[in-house]
């Protein structure tokens, strides 16, 4: 549906009374705006059989006429940081989350209706929606395993930032990668710190770059956001063919994440979650001192 539809995700369980109460209103919204490119995807988080789910809906007098996706392992729910039910997510045609709501109260459908109407007409909406973090990280990023915290690059390579900057990694320069997402509220809090570090260490041969892990569909919004931090290069890491794939290289699975490489291309610092600036600076100073003594 990306690129063609406004999508509402409806996370629910058969044990959630307010989830069931919300459904008729969601169905009415679908009926009203379906012809304008609006679709609903219902995401059930229970572990029971399809038959039990259908029986529960029948007893509640609800007959869903849109797709019901089974998320019994809560993989989709985890990706969207769903901890309470119901959760309603509205996504515009570009893939940008425009509403993220936990719970349902009678009358909420009026707010949903107003937003869907605007998005169906492709009206500009200025709201910045971020996902609630858990333990300082937001698991809405490129998929990865355990963050790689040690190792060395086999060879140097170059990257190009959205502003045309060329960043060469592994040729006797320290490099700091700050992985972030538009949806990650802790990431936003770290940008001023990263910009200050960039100003402080640029003259000492340290490249500090932000790395966006969202999607090319959100390029305009990424550019708009980073324009507030001139001087801090942004490398697009959108998992496309013929790209390095930094998030995959380091197994980054959440944001914010910081990886620092020393002059030899070895990982000297790796951290997920809110940044310990003092620890990163200590690692930078140590790497710079080591580089000086080995000249």
C-alpha positions as CSV (number, residue, x, y, z in Angstrom):
1,X,0.0,0.0,0.0
2,X,3.0,2.4,0.3
3,X,2.8,5.0,-2.3
4,X,-0.8,4.5,-3.1
5,X,-2.8,4.3,0.2
6,X,-3.4,5.8,3.5
7,X,-3.2,2.9,6.0
8,X,-4.7,2.5,9.5
9,X,-3.1,-0.3,11.6
10,X,-5.4,-1.6,14.3
11,X,-3.6,-3.7,17.0
12,X,-6.1,-5.7,19.2
13,X,-6.9,-8.8,21.3
14,X,-10.1,-10.7,21.9
15,X,-9.6,-9.9,25.6
16,X,-9.6,-6.1,25.0
17,X,-13.0,-4.7,25.5
18,X,-12.1,-1.2,24.1
19,X,-10.6,-2.9,21.0
20,X,-13.9,-4.5,20.2
21,X,-15.7,-1.2,20.9
22,X,-13.4,0.6,18.5
23,X,-13.9,-1.8,15.5
24,X,-17.4,-0.7,14.3
25,X,-16.0,2.9,14.1
26,X,-12.9,1.7,12.2
27,X,-15.2,-0.2,9.7
28,X,-17.3,2.9,9.2
29,X,-14.1,4.9,8.4
30,X,-13.0,2.3,5.9
31,X,-16.4,2.4,4.2
32,X,-16.3,6.2,4.0
33,X,-12.8,6.6,2.6
34,X,-11.9,3.4,0.9
35,X,-12.7,4.8,-2.6
36,X,-10.2,7.6,-1.8
37,X,-7.3,5.2,-1.3
38,X,-7.7,4.4,2.4
39,X,-7.2,0.8,3.8
40,X,-7.3,-0.8,7.2
41,X,-5.1,-3.6,8.4
42,X,-6.3,-5.3,11.6
43,X,-3.4,-6.9,13.6
44,X,-4.5,-9.5,16.2
45,X,-1.9,-10.2,18.8
46,X,-3.4,-13.3,20.4
47,X,-1.8,-16.8,20.4
48,X,-5.1,-18.7,19.8
49,X,-6.3,-20.4,16.7
50,X,-8.1,-18.6,13.9
51,X,-11.3,-20.4,14.8
52,X,-11.2,-19.0,18.4
53,X,-10.6,-15.5,17.2
54,X,-13.5,-15.7,14.8
55,X,-15.8,-17.2,17.5
56,X,-14.9,-14.3,19.8
57,X,-15.7,-11.7,17.2
58,X,-19.0,-13.5,16.4
59,X,-20.0,-13.5,20.0
60,X,-19.2,-9.8,20.2
61,X,-21.4,-9.2,17.1
62,X,-18.5,-7.9,15.0
63,X,-17.9,-9.0,11.4
64,X,-14.6,-7.5,10.1
65,X,-14.6,-6.9,6.4
66,X,-10.9,-5.9,6.1
67,X,-7.7,-8.0,6.3
68,X,-6.9,-9.5,9.7
69,X,-3.2,-10.2,10.2
70,X,-2.1,-12.7,12.9
71,X,0.8,-11.5,15.0
72,X,0.9,-14.3,17.5
73,X,4.7,-13.8,18.1
74,X,4.2,-10.1,18.5
75,X,6.8,-9.3,15.9
76,X,4.8,-6.5,14.3
77,X,3.7,-5.3,17.7
78,X,7.3,-5.1,18.8
79,X,8.3,-3.2,15.7
80,X,5.7,-0.5,16.6
81,X,6.5,-0.6,20.4
82,X,3.0,-1.8,21.2
83,X,2.6,-2.5,24.9
84,X,-1.0,-1.5,25.6
85,X,-4.1,-2.3,23.5
86,X,-5.7,-1.1,21.4
87,X,-3.1,0.8,19.5
88,X,-4.2,2.7,16.4
89,X,-1.5,3.8,13.8
90,X,-2.3,6.0,10.8
91,X,0.3,6.1,8.0
92,X,0.3,8.4,5.0
93,X,1.1,7.4,1.5
94,X,4.8,8.2,1.9
95,X,5.1,5.8,4.8
96,X,5.2,8.5,7.5
97,X,3.3,7.7,10.7
98,X,0.8,10.5,11.2
99,X,-1.0,9.2,14.3
100,X,0.0,6.8,17.1
101,X,-2.5,6.3,19.8
102,X,-2.7,3.9,22.7
103,X,-6.1,3.1,24.0
104,X,-9.6,4.1,22.7
105,X,-12.2,6.4,24.1
106,X,-15.6,7.1,22.4
107,X,-15.2,10.1,20.1
108,X,-11.6,9.2,19.1
109,X,-12.9,8.2,15.7
110,X,-13.8,11.8,15.0
111,X,-10.1,12.7,15.3
112,X,-9.2,9.7,13.1
113,X,-11.8,10.9,10.6
114,X,-10.4,14.4,10.4
115,X,-6.8,13.2,9.8
116,X,-7.8,10.5,7.3
117,X,-9.8,13.1,5.3
118,X,-6.7,15.4,5.1
119,X,-4.3,12.6,4.2
120,X,-6.7,11.2,1.5
121,X,-6.6,14.6,-0.1
122,X,-2.8,14.7,0.3
123,X,-3.1,17.9,2.4
124,X,0.1,18.8,4.3
125,X,0.1,17.8,7.9
126,X,2.8,19.1,10.2
127,X,2.6,16.8,13.1
128,X,5.9,15.0,14.1
129,X,5.0,11.5,15.3
130,X,7.6,9.5,17.3
131,X,7.3,6.1,18.9
132,X,7.6,5.6,22.6
133,X,11.1,4.3,23.5
134,X,11.8,1.4,25.7
135,X,14.8,1.6,28.0
136,X,16.1,4.5,25.9
137,X,15.9,2.9,22.5
138,X,13.3,2.7,19.8
139,X,13.1,-0.6,17.9
140,X,11.9,1.0,14.7
141,X,15.0,0.7,12.5
142,X,16.8,-1.5,10.1
143,X,16.6,-5.2,11.3
144,X,19.7,-6.5,13.0
145,X,21.0,-9.1,15.4
146,X,23.2,-8.3,18.4
147,X,25.0,-5.0,18.0
148,X,28.6,-5.7,16.9
149,X,30.9,-4.1,19.5
150,X,34.3,-5.3,18.4
151,X,36.1,-6.0,15.1
152,X,37.9,-4.2,12.3
153,X,37.0,-3.2,8.8
154,X,38.7,-5.3,6.1
155,X,39.1,-2.3,3.8
156,X,38.3,1.4,3.6
157,X,35.3,2.7,1.8
158,X,33.6,6.0,1.0
159,X,30.1,7.3,1.6
160,X,28.1,10.3,0.3
161,X,25.9,12.4,2.6
162,X,22.6,13.9,1.6
163,X,24.4,17.3,1.2
164,X,27.0,15.8,-1.2
165,X,29.7,15.4,1.5
166,X,32.2,12.6,0.9
167,X,33.1,10.6,4.0
168,X,36.0,8.1,3.7
169,X,36.0,5.4,6.4
170,X,39.2,3.6,7.5
171,X,42.0,5.8,6.1
172,X,43.7,7.1,9.2
173,X,40.7,9.0,10.4
174,X,38.4,8.4,13.4
175,X,34.8,8.1,12.4
176,X,31.6,8.3,14.5
177,X,28.3,7.0,13.1
178,X,25.1,8.2,14.9
179,X,22.2,5.9,13.7
180,X,18.8,7.6,14.0
181,X,15.2,7.5,12.8
182,X,12.6,10.2,12.4
183,X,10.3,8.1,14.6
184,X,12.8,7.9,17.5
185,X,12.3,10.6,20.2
186,X,15.6,9.8,22.0
187,X,17.4,10.4,18.7
188,X,16.0,13.9,18.4
189,X,17.4,14.7,21.9
190,X,20.9,13.6,20.8
191,X,21.3,15.8,17.7
192,X,22.5,18.9,19.5
193,X,25.1,16.8,21.3
194,X,26.3,15.2,18.1
195,X,26.6,18.6,16.4
196,X,28.7,20.0,19.3
197,X,31.0,17.0,19.1
198,X,31.3,17.5,15.4
199,X,32.4,21.1,15.9
200,X,34.8,20.1,18.7
201,X,36.6,17.3,16.9
202,X,36.4,18.2,13.2
203,X,39.8,20.0,13.3
204,X,41.4,16.9,14.9
205,X,40.6,14.6,12.0
206,X,37.4,13.1,13.3
207,X,34.4,12.6,11.1
208,X,31.1,12.6,13.0
209,X,28.0,11.7,10.8
210,X,24.4,11.0,11.4
211,X,23.0,7.9,9.6
212,X,19.3,7.8,8.8
213,X,17.8,4.3,8.7
214,X,14.3,5.2,7.5
215,X,13.4,5.1,3.8
216,X,13.9,7.0,0.6
217,X,10.1,7.7,0.7
218,X,10.8,9.9,3.7
219,X,13.8,11.7,2.1
220,X,12.0,15.1,2.1
221,X,11.2,14.9,5.8
222,X,14.7,13.7,6.6
223,X,16.2,16.7,4.8
224,X,13.8,19.1,6.5
225,X,14.8,17.7,9.9
226,X,18.6,17.7,9.4
227,X,18.5,21.3,8.0
228,X,18.2,22.4,11.6
229,X,21.7,21.0,12.2
230,X,24.0,22.4,9.5
231,X,27.5,21.0,9.5
232,X,26.4,17.5,10.7
233,X,26.5,15.2,7.6
234,X,23.6,12.8,7.2
235,X,24.3,9.5,5.4
236,X,21.2,7.8,4.0
237,X,21.2,4.1,4.9
238,X,18.0,3.0,3.2
239,X,18.9,-0.6,2.5
240,X,19.0,-0.2,-1.2
241,X,21.0,-2.1,-3.9
242,X,24.6,-1.0,-4.4
243,X,24.9,0.6,-1.0
244,X,27.2,-0.2,1.9
245,X,24.4,-0.9,4.4
246,X,25.9,0.5,7.6
247,X,23.1,-0.8,9.8
248,X,23.5,-4.3,8.5
249,X,27.3,-4.0,8.7
250,X,27.2,-3.4,12.4
251,X,23.9,-5.2,13.1
252,X,22.1,-2.1,14.3
253,X,18.6,-3.0,15.3
254,X,17.5,0.0,17.3
255,X,18.0,3.7,17.5
256,X,19.8,5.8,18.7
257,X,23.0,3.8,18.3
258,X,26.5,5.1,18.1
259,X,29.5,3.3,16.6
260,X,33.0,4.8,16.7
261,X,35.9,3.5,14.5
262,X,39.5,4.4,15.2
263,X,42.1,5.3,12.6
264,X,42.7,1.6,11.8
265,X,39.0,0.9,11.2
266,X,38.5,-1.0,14.5
267,X,35.4,-0.5,16.7
268,X,36.6,1.6,19.6
269,X,33.1,2.5,21.0
270,X,29.6,1.1,20.5
271,X,26.4,2.0,22.4
272,X,22.7,1.7,21.9
273,X,20.3,4.0,23.7
274,X,20.8,7.5,25.1
275,X,24.4,8.5,24.5
276,X,26.9,8.7,27.3
277,X,28.7,11.7,25.8
278,X,31.6,11.6,28.4
279,X,32.3,7.9,27.5
280,X,32.3,8.7,23.8
281,X,34.7,11.6,24.3
282,X,37.0,9.5,26.4
283,X,37.1,6.9,23.6
284,X,37.8,9.6,21.0
285,X,40.6,11.1,23.1
286,X,42.2,7.7,23.6
287,X,42.0,6.9,19.9
288,X,43.5,10.3,19.0
289,X,46.4,9.8,21.5
290,X,47.1,6.3,20.1
291,X,47.1,7.7,16.5
292,X,49.6,10.4,17.6
293,X,52.0,8.0,19.2
294,X,52.0,5.7,16.2
295,X,52.8,8.3,13.7
